[in-house]
Amino acid sequence: MIVGNGDIAAGAAAAVDAADLVIRFNDCRSMGAGGSRTDVVAVCNTGRPARAMLGSAEWRRSPAVASASEIWSVRDPRKFAALRAPLAVSHPELDDFCDDYTDQFAAFCQATGKRHVVIDQSVHEAVDAALASHHPGSYVVPSSGMIVIADVLLRYPDDDVAITGFGHTGWEEHPFAAEKRLVDAYVSLGRLTRLADTNLISASQGD
């Protein structure tokens, strides 16, 4: 079960908590409306989001992070090191976007007895290739949610994978419209299941 930080399907909490593996993102604001079980926290390990999480005692002590057995760093440092120079030209305002905090997340995991996983750059590149046929337009990088979905489908090809909390909206430099089309294609192929998308309630109610 992959639980995004968007609106959660009504009644999803029980289904989420019954899953064999539950993955949440960053500040895990899906907790509550999206259940309470957390096995993995997938983090944006570069730039301002990473710096904010690592500098927050509240994040470190939060129930989701405390209960997770693994932290997944979504951004391979090699990929983002290679992006730094071209982004300095195309998006100079993103001067700290590629700042890497992977080692700090690894140290946090070592100190707290968690497993640290870095999602390989090949997953990012496979997502770029998969998005190409869905008219992504110009974008900087895929969203963390899209990277994790792709990685889970690769890791667990024979398992049932469900998602909730994915509204495919947010930062304008993620190709959200194309990501929605790609996810819908996975759903139509039976590779993914979306929890019921009717009677949505805000994940913020579960904070």
SVG drawing of the C-alpha trace seen along z (x, -y; Angstrom):
<svg xmlns="http://www.w3.org/2000/svg" viewBox="-19 -32 46 45">
<polyline fill="none" stroke="black" stroke-width="0.4" points="0.0,0.0 1.5,-3.3 -0.1,-6.3 0.4,-9.7 -0.2,-13.0 -3.2,-14.0 -6.8,-13.3 -7.5,-9.9 -10.3,-7.6 -13.1,-7.5 -12.8,-4.4 -9.3,-3.7 -7.7,-3.5 -8.7,0.1 -7.5,1.2 -4.2,-0.6 -3.5,0.9 -4.3,4.4 -1.7,4.3 1.5,6.3 3.7,3.2 2.7,-0.5 4.8,-3.2 4.3,-6.9 6.0,-10.1 8.1,-12.8 6.0,-14.3 3.5,-11.5 0.5,-13.7 -1.6,-10.8 -1.6,-9.4 -5.1,-9.2 -7.4,-9.4 -4.9,-7.0 -4.5,-4.7 -1.6,-4.4 0.6,-1.6 3.9,-2.7 6.6,-0.3 8.5,-2.7 8.9,-6.4 10.0,-7.5 11.8,-10.9 12.9,-13.5 16.6,-13.4 17.7,-16.6 17.1,-20.3 14.8,-22.1 12.5,-19.2 15.4,-17.1 16.9,-19.9 13.6,-20.6 13.0,-17.0 16.5,-16.3 16.4,-19.6 13.0,-18.8 12.9,-17.0 9.2,-16.7 9.7,-14.8 12.3,-12.5 10.0,-11.7 6.8,-11.4 4.8,-8.2 5.2,-7.3 8.9,-7.8 9.4,-6.2 7.5,-3.0 9.0,-2.7 11.6,0.0 13.0,-1.5 13.7,-5.0 13.8,-5.2 15.8,-8.0 13.9,-8.7 16.7,-10.7 19.9,-8.8 22.7,-11.3 24.4,-10.4 21.4,-11.4 21.0,-14.7 24.7,-15.5 24.4,-15.2 21.3,-17.4 23.0,-20.3 24.8,-21.9 21.9,-21.9 19.4,-23.1 21.8,-26.0 21.2,-27.2 17.5,-26.3 16.3,-26.9 18.8,-29.1 16.2,-29.7 16.6,-26.0 20.1,-26.6 19.7,-24.3 17.5,-21.7 20.3,-19.1 21.9,-19.6 22.3,-16.1 21.4,-14.9 21.5,-11.1 24.4,-10.5 22.5,-12.3 19.5,-10.1 21.8,-7.1 23.2,-8.3 19.8,-8.8 18.8,-5.3 22.0,-3.9 21.3,-5.7 17.7,-4.5 18.1,-0.9 16.4,-1.4 17.3,-0.2 18.3,-2.9 17.5,-2.3 18.5,-4.6 16.2,-4.1 18.5,-3.7 18.8,-6.3 17.7,-3.6 14.2,-3.8 14.1,-7.6 15.3,-7.1 12.7,-4.3 10.0,-6.7 11.2,-9.4 11.0,-6.9 7.6,-5.7 6.2,-9.3 7.4,-10.2 4.4,-8.7 2.0,-10.5 2.9,-14.0 4.7,-15.3 5.9,-18.5 8.8,-20.3 9.5,-19.3 12.4,-19.1 11.9,-15.6 9.1,-13.1 7.4,-13.3 8.6,-11.2 5.3,-9.3 5.8,-8.3 9.3,-7.1 8.1,-5.0 5.3,-3.5 7.7,-2.5 10.2,-1.1 7.5,1.0 6.2,2.4 9.8,3.5 10.5,4.8 7.3,6.7 6.1,7.8 3.9,10.6 2.2,8.7 -1.0,6.7 -0.1,3.0 -2.7,0.4 -2.5,-3.4 -4.4,-6.1 -3.7,-9.8 -2.6,-10.5 -4.3,-13.6 -1.5,-14.2 -1.3,-17.9 1.4,-20.0 4.7,-21.5 4.5,-22.8 7.9,-21.3 6.6,-17.8 4.7,-16.4 1.6,-15.6 -0.9,-15.3 1.4,-12.8 1.9,-10.9 -1.8,-10.6 -2.1,-9.1 0.7,-6.7 -0.8,-5.6 -4.2,-5.2 -2.5,-3.0 -1.0,-0.8 -4.4,-0.5 -6.0,0.5 -3.4,3.1 -4.1,4.5 -0.7,3.7 -2.1,1.2 -5.3,0.6 -6.6,-2.7 -8.7,-2.6 -12.1,-4.0 -11.9,-7.6 -15.4,-8.6 -16.2,-10.5 -12.7,-11.8 -11.7,-13.3 -8.7,-15.5 -5.6,-13.9 -5.0,-17.0 -7.9,-15.8 -5.7,-13.0 -2.7,-15.1"/>
</svg>
